[in-house]
């Protein structure tokens, strides 16, 4: 009895100490949000800006597959629309066409020695899924303005960013503003299929001219509302990096013949077993790198148990990791993902195929390399499975710094334009044109000032894509303020 009492007292004491440690860790984890005054309201003619965006959506600048001629007339229609809509901006900047249809704008700064900045967006859009056209509230390329939204393919991804940048520069030009450092705009035409003809060509051209940018900002993470559990405020996540891209072809060979006399092992059976082993042997998951930075910034702003757990990851890390792995999007932040996407074998139900083929797509976490993943797959797939990398692979990007001028400038601008929003670093799990800019800048950031709730995420590349006019006005104000803040970025860095 005495032993049980001592054991119970020991457990109570341990629980008390643990509770005190957790409470201390939570209490001392103070907010990392910078305090700034909201920016003075910028007057924007919302109706006219929305109309111009709607007309841009009407240009059917659909991504085209390699070997298929692009809809060049539609891209040139968009180019003419930009020129006629923003005469002051086009008078202030030099415009070049790169790679056939990509646009490169240059706004010369007033200080030749200042390091330039690069802002990116893309003109192309994904196709409409066949058979879904009638499910749209407005025709996909109508650019209709209705119910406070601009509707259509590209209204969100990515013509709103592109048009908002030019709206901001048009207004700055009218105001007589000239940036301290040179500003480059890169508007790719093939981002949705890899960007190799557009953004890559623009990056090579900038490198050949000796451009070394202070920072690059491309599309990316969003202002999420009600998506992060335990966080009441909207969260603006600024992508410090993006995952790498790798597709591997796995091929198994077998003896072709009649299905009535199958051998001990068939090509399909060998391949299926290899894929099963591969899905079971996922790359390790951990709360590290960018994910750790994100939780460190978000934790003090959370409430209840979530704040306690995220403020004490040195103790609670394994529990938090297990919970994050239950969600597809949160799991993707923690590991290199494995996804079998294509399976091909046989064409007759009574004939054994001589080979079976699968494509497996990997999105590489920073810290993992293509060589690491290929070695892992060959080991797990085992003998009898050929493993070949496919074209288009790219390593995970370098990780930008939260102490860089670029991050601080974007962070400050978000807080000024969206005062109720918290800012945190994040990891971009999809691919953007910015990955081609690694030779142009060490600080590449990925953020779109687009508000999104959970219900909006299905509109991305989906049906009823749209952007609210109110949010679009905020986007214009964001880029207007960002360009202004970048011109005094040294002061921003010093004031932090």
HELIX and SHEET records of a PDB file:
HELIX    1   1 UNK A    2  UNK A   27  1                                  26    
HELIX    2   2 UNK A   46  UNK A   58  1                                  13    
HELIX    3   3 UNK A   72  UNK A   85  1                                  14    
HELIX    4   4 UNK A   87  UNK A   92  1                                   6    
HELIX    5   5 UNK A  133  UNK A  135  5                                   3    
HELIX    6   6 UNK A  159  UNK A  174  1                                  16    
HELIX    7   7 UNK A  191  UNK A  193  5                                   3    
HELIX    8   8 UNK A  199  UNK A  208  1                                  10    
HELIX    9   9 UNK A  259  UNK A  261  5                                   3    
HELIX   10  10 UNK A  267  UNK A  280  1                                  14    
HELIX   11  11 UNK A  289  UNK A  299  1                                  11    
HELIX   12  12 UNK A  304  UNK A  311  1                                   8    
HELIX   13  13 UNK A  313  UNK A  324  1                                  12    
HELIX   14  14 UNK A  328  UNK A  332  1                                   5    
HELIX   15  15 UNK A  370  UNK A  381  1                                  12    
HELIX   16  16 UNK A  405  UNK A  417  1                                  13    
HELIX   17  17 UNK A  433  UNK A  437  5                                   5    
HELIX   18  18 UNK A  454  UNK A  459  5                                   6    
HELIX   19  19 UNK A  469  UNK A  486  1                                  18    
HELIX   20  20 UNK A  489  UNK A  495  1                                   7    
SHEET    1   A 7 UNK A  94  UNK A  98  0                                        
SHEET    2   A 7 UNK A 102  UNK A 107 -1                                        
SHEET    3   A 7 UNK A 183  UNK A 188 -1                                        
SHEET    4   A 7 UNK A 117  UNK A 122  1                                        
SHEET    5   A 7 UNK A 215  UNK A 224  1                                        
SHEET    6   A 7 UNK A 235  UNK A 242 -1                                        
SHEET    7   A 7 UNK A 422  UNK A 428  1                                        
SHEET    1   B 6 UNK A  94  UNK A  98  0                                        
SHEET    2   B 6 UNK A 102  UNK A 107 -1                                        
SHEET    3   B 6 UNK A 183  UNK A 188 -1                                        
SHEET    4   B 6 UNK A 117  UNK A 122  1                                        
SHEET    5   B 6 UNK A 215  UNK A 224  1                                        
SHEET    6   B 6 UNK A 444  UNK A 452  1                                        
SHEET    1   C 3 UNK A 145  UNK A 146  0                                        
SHEET    2   C 3 UNK A 149  UNK A 151 -1                                        
SHEET    3   C 3 UNK A 466  UNK A 468 -1                                        
SHEET    1   D 4 UNK A 337  UNK A 345  0                                        
SHEET    2   D 4 UNK A 355  UNK A 364 -1                                        
SHEET    3   D 4 UNK A 244  UNK A 253 -1                                        
SHEET    4   D 4 UNK A 385  UNK A 389 -1                                        
SHEET    1   E 2 UNK A 257  UNK A 258  0                                        
SHEET    2   E 2 UNK A 351  UNK A 352 -1                                        
END                                                                             
